[in-house]
Amino acid sequence: MPSFNPPSRLLMGPGPSDVAPRVLQALARPTIGHLDPAFVAMMDDLKGLLRYAFRTENPLTVPVSAPGSAGMETCFVNLLEPGDKVIVCINGVFGGRMAENVRRIGAEAILVEDPWGKPVDLDKVRAAFAANSGVKALAFVHAETSTGVESDAQALCALAREFDALTIVDAVTSLGGIPLEVDQWGIDALYSGSQKCLSAPPGLSPISFSARAVDTLKARKSPVQSWFLDLSLVMNYWEGEGARSYHHTAPVNALYGLHESLVALQEEGLEQAWARHQANHVRLRDGLQGIGLELLVEERYRLPQLNTVVVPEGVDEAGVRKRMLGEHQIEIGAGLGSLAGKVWRIGLMGESSRPEKVDRCVMALTAVLGR
Amino acid sequence: MPSFNPPSRLLMGPGPSDVAPRVLQALARPTIGHLDPAFVAMMDDLKGLLRYAFRTENPLTVPVSAPGSAGMETCFVNLLEPGDKVIVCINGVFGGRMAENVRRIGAEAILVEDPWGKPVDLDKVRAAFAANSGVKALAFVHAETSTGVESDAQALCALAREFDALTIVDAVTSLGGIPLEVDQWGIDALYSGSQKCLSAPPGLSPISFSARAVDTLKARKSPVQSWFLDLSLVMNYWEGEGARSYHHTAPVNALYGLHESLVALQEEGLEQAWARHQANHVRLRDGLQGIGLELLVEERYRLPQLNTVVVPEGVDEAGVRKRMLGEHQIEIGAGLGSLAGKVWRIGLMGESSRPEKVDRCVMALTAVLGR
């Protein structure tokens, strides 16, 4: 069996995004022990960098040692117990996955559904709170990767606070790409992914829990159903002074990569990264309009880092993606669920959000579509 | 915040073990999409390589996208349902963790306990089967990383089969280091780790499920409590012809590393790797005896890849480890649980199982102990 040498690709899909050479180099540094004092110091730096990216002072801000789906599950299994009521907003794939997490805990998911391609409707959420007493948490997706829609996280958090409910927020695609203010908005628990706007390889899920969320965890009556994701155990490794107790073996080299990608983000500056994502979105939008392509989502709640492009009448959706990859080495994404076959998803996340990459993508689409 | 540059270390602890330069280089190859045809082909190769290492034909042989603890949880949450009875053998840290997994499912853990430093006692297991009807599974640790003891996996599997019970086996430290015959011994479900005798970085957990285990999964009455670890969903990504459905984003670069480590194992040959681990164990044992140090575990069930060394009377256990690391850049492990302060754990796993590394470790210990 030969070694694997991946082909050269430009990653313009819904993630993973392109990984910078400096991050790839960091991955290849020699593995050291997960209890090595040098590694423990790196973990402290990494937590500080994550707090910078999340705009939070939350002490419990760590990368879960698994992909974003595990970060999602971490938030739900630690905060919920059987019988709890949770309002779950569904306007794409990931809201549906949240509801599935709630059900597997034996908790009750009260669904607030909006069409794919639209944001979460605040009035419907208010009505759901009014119709159900004792709701423990409101769960929603800040940036829906399946549709390219941003929901108003700040307003949703304020609404939840009115009804004394916790907030659980999917920030997988928003972190590093658009404004996300964990402390200012009062988000209680959120999870993200390493492979979107942070441009590290997939496999890690940064999370952050507010003091209120930590209190909820500490007040649990039943044990967390997952041993691996039990934050009361994970905290003993990532927190505390002096000796860290062993929980699981941290993914050492993957954490080198995430650390390096966050150092790069801090060097650029978070606001500068947000502005770059917005500028390259405008460049893409203009380029697409120049060849007669339209975006699905209305401008006022459109994500700059995830663009859903309407497939023109009579065009072979899958065939175009195949030619983009085969002839131009560019990956763009397919639609999911009710948008399958109807849209392409062009991601401009992290290292993939560069003007020369936008131009290369538009030129390739122009050639493939014969425009 | 500066980039992180790890110090140079020789990893002779309980894992992670040293990672070969070729594996580190593989990690740094450009990230491609997790649905890219080239990546999907690599996944197929990787599954074949894992089947080679596990000595199995099981189609459901995949790496879980998280560390060994998550691999453990994958086996338990997929095979057990609330109320199921499981015999769990405890002769170290990891048997105890298995029991914790069983309880969090709402299943019943029937404990068979043996002293730390001894193998699982077959007579006690037989007695537990005789005393309890309707036991669904027998769970045990093949190679206890916390004590350095091998239990007789073949005999334990035969015993479970007599009572028509499934077997769930922890092979974290055994895979690649000592004989492990999944099909020949009739193991139903097992999990391992990337960072032990395979010498890839930590973060992935290869698992394999027999046909009987897959049937059990398919016959479940309740959903798997973890969405992330639900193998019926994971299989849709790792198996099947043509289109793979999206479950979670695979840890692309980490999988490059595991692939490369398995290519290296296949080049060496599995039996040759077992023989190398045994030969270097003998070299270490002789070297330690030469400076008056003794191993804790009796020779007949001693693991060659994980050596528990008795701390001599009057010697500062932690101080020796600190000097080994600070003065010699060598990591050795501490004892856990009832062995804390009483033993050191010297791992000779994968790339760390090389004669020159054994010699360097013995020489450093000689200097630190002043012998």
Interface residues (C-beta under 8 A of the other chain):
Chain A: M1 P2 S3 F4 N5 P6 P7 S8 R9 L11 G13 G15 P16 D18 V19 R22 L24 Q25 A26 L27 A28 R29 P30 T31 I32 G33 H34 D36 P37 A38 F39 M42 D45 G48 L49 S65 A66 P67 G68 S69 A70 M72 E73 R97 E100 N101 R103 R104 I105 G193 Q195 P201 P202 G203 P223 V224 Q225 S226 W227 F228 Y246 H247 H248 T249 A250 P251 V252 N253 A254 Y256 G257 H259 E260 L262 V263 Q266 L325 E331 L336
Chain B: M1 P2 S3 F4 N5 P6 P7 S8 R9 L11 G13 G15 P16 D18 V19 R22 L24 Q25 A26 L27 A28 R29 P30 T31 I32 G33 H34 D36 P37 A38 F39 M42 D45 G48 L49 S65 A66 P67 G68 S69 A70 M72 E73 R97 E100 N101 R103 R104 I105 G193 Q195 P201 P202 G203 P223 V224 Q225 S226 W227 F228 Y246 H247 H248 T249 A250 P251 V252 N253 A254 Y256 G257 H259 E260 L262 V263 Q266 L325 E331 L336
